[in-house]
Amino acid sequence: QVQLVESGGDLVQPGESLRLSCAASGSIFRIYTMGWYRQAPGQQRELVATIARDGRTNYTDSVKGRFTISRDNAKNMVFLHIDSLKAEDTAVYFCTADLQIGAWMVGSRKYWGQGTQVTVSS
């Protein structure tokens, strides 16, 4: 059983910063790519950022320069630091992990967290 649990979501004012965390636990052999998605009310879920095991990162264009993704491989955690929050950043943020649950496993499977709410409002 694998669990991903996000934390750090909050109600913040425009311009403030926030740090989201996600911890993966359970029967994990190796985690490859980790990432963050978000889903705003009435909109489709969108990819925000990903980070490979070696630290290479990718961001969707709309968040470049304000969002920073990082990870701690020893603790099976991924983080998302968000600067200069805007109203349009309001969404539920989900973390993901592409992982293997055993050395016998061919390929990997993507696991999802339950999400953490970020609301930006004055």
N, C-alpha and C positions, 0 to 999 in steps of 0.2 A: 504494500500500500504506500503510495506516494502522496504527499500533501504539499501544496504551495500556499503559504499564508502571507498576504500583504498587510502592511500597516503604514501609518503615517498620513493617511488622508485627513483632510480637515476643511473647515470653512475659513478662508483667508481673504484678505483684501487685495485688490489689484496692486501689482508692483511688489508684493511680498514673495518670499521664497518658501519652498517646501521640499522635504526629502522623503521619498517613499522607499520602503524596504520590503523585501520579499524573502522569506526563508523556505527552502525546500527541505523536506524531511521524509524519512521512511526508508524503504528498500531501494537505495540508490547506489549504482555501481560507478557511473560517470555522467556528469552533466556537460553537454556540449554548448550549444547556443542558448542564451537566456535573453529574454526580451520583455518589453512593456507594450501593451496595447491600451487603447482607451475607447470608450463608447459614450458619446454625448447623448442627451435625451433626444429621441426621435431620429438618431443617426446610426449608421452602420459602425461596427467596431473597426478601428483603424490601427495599423501598426505605428508605433511611436519611435521605438529604438530597439536595436539588438546589440548584443555583445558576445563575441566568440570566446571560447575558452582561453585563447591566447591574448585576449584583451582588445582585439579589433572591434571597432564599433561602426554602426550605421544608424543614421537618423532620417526620419522623414523630413522633407524640406521645410515644412511649416514650423518645426521646433528647433532647427539648427541654430546654435548660438545661445539658446536659453536652457536647453535640456542637456543633462550629462548623465550617461548611464555608466555604471561601474559594477564590479562584482568582487566577491571574496570567495575564491574557490575552496579554501579550507573550511569555510562555514556554510557552503552551498547557499550563498545569498547573492541577491542582485539588488541594486539601488538605482533610484532615479532622482536626481537633483534637478529641481525646476526653479529657475530664476525669473524675475519680472513676470509674475503670473498675470494672465489676462482672463477676462470673462469667458472667452472662447476656449479656455483650457478646462472649463468645468466639464467633468465627465467621471465615469467610473473607470479606474485604472486597473488593468489586469496584468499580472506577471505570467510569463511562460518559461518553460524549461524543456529543451529537447534532451532527453536523457535515456540511459540504459539502466535497467534494473538488475542486470547481471552480465557477467562476461560472456555468457552463452547467447545473449540476445544479438540478433542480426539487425543492424540499423538502430534507430532510436525512435522514441515516441514523444510527442509534445504533450506536456501537462499544463493545466491552467489553474490559476488561483481563483478565488471567489470574487476578488475585486475590492478596491478601497475607493471611497467617494472623495473627490476633490471638488470643492465648490469655491468659486472666486466671485466675490460680490462685495460691494461697498455698503 
